[in-house]
Amino acid sequence: MRSPLNSPLGVRRWAVWSLPRRVLAVVVLIDLLAAGFLVLHARDDIGSLRSGWPWIVLVLAVAGIVSTEASLGVERMRRRTDESPHIDLSSVWALAAAILMPALVAGAVVAVLYIHIYLRIWRRSGVPLYRFLFSLATVMLAVQSADAVTHLLAGDDPFHSGRGLAAVLLALLAYAAVNMVLIATVIVMSGSSRTLGTFVQVMCHGDEAVLEFATLSMGVLVAGAVASFGPAYAVLVLPPLIVLHRTVLVRQLEEAASTDSKTGLLNAAAWHVQAGREMRRAERINLHATVLVLDLDHFKLVNDRHGHLVGDQVLAAVAAAVRAEVRDEDIVGRFGGEEFVVLLRGIEGDDGRVAAEAVAERIRLRVAALRVAVPGSRDAVVVDGLTVSIGGATLPSDGVELGELLEVADAAMYDAKHAGRNRVRMGAGTGSQARRR
């Protein structure tokens, strides 16, 4: 007879055990804290219920379910195009519940909403149950924080005084801080880079933080409408929320269409558009600009020795190295294969070439210092000894059109290849063997 532990539903088969021990400990701790705080304050919360609370619970829960159903296709597409954590807009109803009702009842609203989201979206997307429970626990803790701030500072009427306004704003910040910090902590602990800089980067990922605050602001407006005019007014937020959801998808699809999936850099088409725009601006206001073309040396050997999955990791590591050595305003893309391209904006100097060459040298040295770990290798195998050949061309000395600069930089890169690889060549006339390997 098969042991329950080894059955398909057995404890030993749960995906949560695949987490690193430190991450597992934090996940379990957060789950227990969320449940513990609810139980601890249950008696006080039940005694402080306001009149009409069942209608508020019903309206918020139904409105949240309706908004999820109305945006079901949008949310599933968002998850298919971007597997990283992102805002699902349910915070509108969760924060409204936290402001209007005690944490226990607000938690019940959150549980209904998240169970519905899990059954309709997350489970079909293959999200493990432990991730759902962890997300639910973080929102529960965020709701409890917002509830504590609101009722500590404003009592039962947070919408008719300056103190009440300050209370709901602080509740918004408390909700966002608790939720985002807990999720960012686990993400950083799960990765290989556990630094403060990585934590800040995860916290401020793209436009997600801005979207979260916009969503929470709508939650405050829902709570204000319900408290002032009645629960039915909560439904007025549904149309703008659905439009916001679709707008987020459009932005996400635009970003996916312009991004190389293996490196996170701009793809060739998007790079040409942005670089061309910058070239026109630089020529109009008489600024220098430099195009760098980079090609990994002997990259085929990496794929032959370690496989294409490791090759993709090497490309991602090189892309990160290039991005780290240029400024945020510089435009970096992948041209395909093992070739990358950079537009350096507004390089200072007589013609910008010296400064641009210094940037190219920094990139070359950083790539040469890379050590990319091979996942799953028993002997901790790493890919190192990587080199890159770089060619550059500067506006206006090497051309005034983007195509001209690319042609000169490409020729200079081939000259660097023929000169022995792992070096930098700048400008026209540096490569007599241009376009021949």
ABEGO torsion letter per residue (X at the ends): XBBAAABAABAAABAAAABBAAAAAAAAAAAAAAAAAAAAAAAAAAAABBBGAAAAAAAAAAAAAAAAAAAAAAAAAAAAABABBBBAGAAAAAAAAAAABBAAAAAAAAAAAAAAAAAAAAAAAGBBAAAAAAAAAAAAAAAAAAAAAAAAAAEABAAABAAAAAAAAAAAAAAAAAAAAAAAAAAAAABABBBAAAAAAAAABEAAAAAAAAAAAAAAAAAAAAAAAEAAAAAAAAAAAAAAAAAAAAAAAAAAAABBAAAGBBBAAAAAAAAAAAAAAAAAAGBBBBBBBBBBBGAAAAAAAAEAAAAAAAAAAAAAAAAAABBAABBBBBAEEABBBBBBBGBBEAAGAAAAAAAAAAAAAAAAABBBBBBGBAAGBBBBGBBBBBBBBBOAAAEABAAAAAAAAAAAAAAAAAAGEGBBBBEBGABAABGBX
